[in-house]
């Protein structure tokens, strides 16, 4: 399949994984197909971005089987970890990288591993014809990787039309955090901040995988026990689309204390429902939220996060004002049709 409007998309792990990055990939695949593209999805090993020897051997075989001159889009979760393979095929296929965020931006990496991932990704990106990122913030972050600006295109995620959250205030403020339980998402900071606000009436539901990083989950459960928050914080695990939509609809405030985001799809989903946001200035979040739809603090600043939460809990008028601001932001969010048309526009010249 090497004709016009034909694309090979290489993705590590399970495409159906309920994370923002995989969700983006799924919507792009569906949207391009609706626009007439022939998209062939190839599954790489789930061990990326820390691939096993067998995973790299499988990737080499997969690349070798691609037709000459094929247009090949590779999710950056894998591409950045296999620079030698990318370099070996750079002249034979039309290679494009999809970078959600730099690999070395993950929390919990040793300094040596972070440096190695940055070096590896820099070499891999040097081998591609085009780099696609999901935000202007990520495009700017790639300056450290010596990627020429002319080779970087921004294709921001879309959102689906959704009804406004119910905004029926009960006795307790219902907080929602949607994020896989990994160090980068900052759940520990959120728990520390909330522990100081125990006299206030609030309940927190954390939606996100409990199996991707068992060590982090165990550490967070121990933290909740130590802080006496087990009765007020629910680690709900993954939810399907309908269940998650109900959670957004029934919540009062969205919270994401992340250290880094390439875009912040969960934040966009909250705003699409008019939910006010407390988060950080990480990645594209400041641009998404703007000045009136939430309160943003510096990444890693538990004291500032506590202060923001305390303000919202103590000032009902502030929460209502932020909810009005979030509802106003909805119309400015791109939809998935626009996103997929933009992706097609970027890929077409290649």
N, C-alpha and C positions, 0 to 999 in steps of 0.2 A: 504494500500500500504506500506508494511514493508519489501519487499524483497530487494535483492542486488541492489545497484545503485538507490535507491529511496530516495528522499529528500522532506521534507516539509519546505517551505520558508515562514516565517511570516514577513510581511511588513506593516508598518503603512501608512495610507493615500492612495493616488492614485498613483499606480505604473507608470502611464503615466506622472506624473509630470515632467516638463522639467528642472530638476536640475541634477547636476553631480552625486549625490548619487543614485537617482532613475535611471538615465541612466546606471550606473554601474550595479545595480540590474537587469535591463532589459536585458543587454547584457550577464550577467552571466546565467540567466535563459535560454535564447535562446541557449547559447553556451553549457551548460550542456545537454540540451535536444538533441542537435545535436550530442553529444558524447554518447548518449544512456541512459542518466539518465531520470528517471521519476520524474519530478518536479511538486509538487502541491503547488500553491501559495495561501496563506491565507491572507486576508486583515484585518488588525487591524484598530482601529479608528484613524482618522487623528489628534486627539488632542495630541498624543504623540509628544514630550517627557514630556509634562505636562498634563497627562491623566486625564479625568474626572472620576468620580466614575463609570459611565456607561461604559466608555472605559475599565476600569480595570475589571469590571464584564464580559464584552464581551471577554476580553483576557483570563480570567479564564476558561470560557466555551470553548473557542477554544483550550486551552491547554488540558483540560479534555477530549476532543474528539479525541486527537491524539492517535494513536495506541501505545501500549507498545513497547519499543525498537526502535521507529521511530527515524530517523536521522532528526534533526530539526535545521535549520539555522534561526536565528532571527536577523533582522536588528537592529543595536545598537541604532538607534533613539528611538526604543521602548524598547528593552531589558533593557537598563540602568535605565529605569523608573519603572520597575516592578520586583525588586529583590525577593520579597516574592513569586511571581508566579514561577520564575525561580528556586528558592530553593525547592519549593514544588514538582517540576517535575524532578529535576536533576537526581534522581536515577532511574526514570522510562523511560525517553527518553534520547537519545544521543544529548545533547544540544550543539550547536555551536553559537558563537557570531560573527557577522560581524560589526566591528567598523570602521566607516569612520573617525571619530574624536571624542574625548571625549566630552560629552554633556556640561560640564562646560566650554568648550573653547569658547562658543558663547559669543559675546559681548552684552552688555545691560542688563545682569543679575544682580540682586541685590547680594551683597556678601552672604547673607543667602541662596538664591536660588542656587548660584553656589556651595556653600559648600554642600547643600543637594543633588544636582545632582551628585557631585563627590562621596559622601558617598553611594548613591543609586547605582551608576554604579559599584563602587568597590564591593559591595555585590553581584550584579548580575553577574559580571565576575567571582567571586569566585565559582559560581555554575555551570559553563560550562566546558565541556571537552576540547574545543579548542576555541581559539580566532583567527579570521582572520582579518587582517588590510590591508589597501591599500598602505602603505608606510613604509619604515624603520623608518621614523621620528615618525609615530604614534606608531610603536612598542616600540620605546624608550620612548615615552610619557606615555605608560602604565606601566612603572616601578613604577610610583607613585601609581598605583592601586594594587601593590603587586601580579601581574600576573607573574607566572613562565615563563621564556623565552621559555622553551620547549613547552608551550601551545600556543605560538603565532606564526602564519605563515603570511608572507607577500604575498599578491596576488595583484600586482599593476594593475591599469586599463590599458586597451589597447587603441590603436588609430586605426582609419581607414586610409587607403591610401587616400591621397588627393592631388590635384594639387597645385603647388606653387602659392602663392598670386601673383597678376599681377605685382606688384611693378612698376606701372605707376604713377609717382609723379605728382600730380596736383598743383594748386596754394596753396591749404591748405593741411596740413598734416591730414590724416584721422585716428583718434584714435578710437579704439574699446575696450569696456569693457564688458565682458560677466559674469554676476553674479547677483543672486537674490538680490534685494535691501533690505538688512538687515544690521544691524550695523557692523557685523563682516567683511563685504566686503570692508568697508572703502571708500565708494563713497564720503563722506563728505571731506575726506582728499584730494581726487583727485580734487574735485571742488575748494577747497581752493588753491591748488597748481596751478591749471590752471588760476585762477583769476588773479594771478600776471603775467601771460604771455599773457594777452589780446592783446597787440600790434602784437604778432606773429600770423601767419596764421595757424589755426587749427580748426578742427571740431571733436566733440566727440559724439559717439553713445553708449548708455548704453543699452544692451540687458539683460533682466531679469524680473522676476515677479514683477508686481506693486501691487499685491493683497495680497501677503503673509504677509506683514508687513505694513499696511496702515499708521501707525504713522510715520515710518521711511520715507516712500515715501512722505508724506506731509511735513515732516521736510526738506527733500532734495529739494523738489520743492520750498519751501520758501527760502532756501539757494541760489538756482539758481537765484531767483528774486532779492534777496538782493545783490548778486554779479554781477548782470547784465549779466548773462550767458545764459539766456533762448534761445537766438537766436543761440547759438553755441553748446549747449548740448542738445541732443535728448534722452529722456527716451522712448525707443521704445517698452518696454514690452517684453513679450515672443514671440519667433519666432519658426516656425517649422524648421525641419532639413534643408530643401532646402533653406529657407530664410536665416538661420544662415550661411550656407555654402557660400552663396553669400556675406554676410557681411564680413566674413573672407577674401574671395577672393578680395574684393574691398578696404580693409583697408591697412594702411601703418605701423601701430604700435599697438600692443596689450598692454593694461594697466590693471593691477589688484592690487590695493593698499590694499590688504587683511591683516587683523590682524593675521589670522590663517587659514591654509588649511591642511586637512589630506593628500591630494595629490596635487590637482590643475589640475583637468581634463581640464578646459578651457585653461589653460596655455599649456598643452600638445597638445590640438587641434590647438592652434595658431602655435606652433612649427612644427606640422605636415604639416602646409602650408607654412613654412618658414617665418612666421611673427616674427620680433624681439619683445622682451618683456621688459616692465618696470613693475617690481613688487617688492615684499618684500622677505626677507629671511625666510618666514613662511613655516613651514612644509617641504614638499619635493620639494618646488619650486626651491631652490638653486641647488639641484641635477639635476632636470629636465633641467634647463636653462644652467647651466654650466657657464664658464667664458666668452664665446664669443658670446652668442646669445641674450644677454640682459643686462640691468642694474638693479641691485637689491639693495634695501635700507632697513633700519630697519623698522619693522612694526610700524605704528603710527607716523613716522617722516615726516610731511608734508613739512618741509623745504628741506629735502633730496630728497623727491619725486619731488618737484619743480625744484631742481637743475638738476636731471636726465632728466626731460622733457625739460628743457631749453637747455641742452647740445644737445639733439637729434634735437631739433628745429633749433639750431644755426649751427649745424655741419652736413650737408648732407652726408659727407663722413663717419661719425660715423654710421648713420642710415644704409647706404649701407653695411658697415662692419658687423654690427649686423645682418642684413638680411642674409648675406652670412653665418654667424655663425649659425643662426636658421635653414637655409636650410641644413647645415651639420649635425645638431642634428637629423633630421628626421629619418635617418636610425637606430638610436640607440633606438628609442621608441618601446616598445613592441606592438604587434598587439593583437586583441581580441581573435584570435585563441590560441595564446600562453597563454593569461590570463586565458581563460576558461580551457585549459589543465592543467594549474597550479592549479586552483581551484579544478578540478576533482582529481588531485594528492593528494591534502590536505585532501579532504573529503573521498576518497576511504578507507583509513585504519580505518575510524570510523564506 
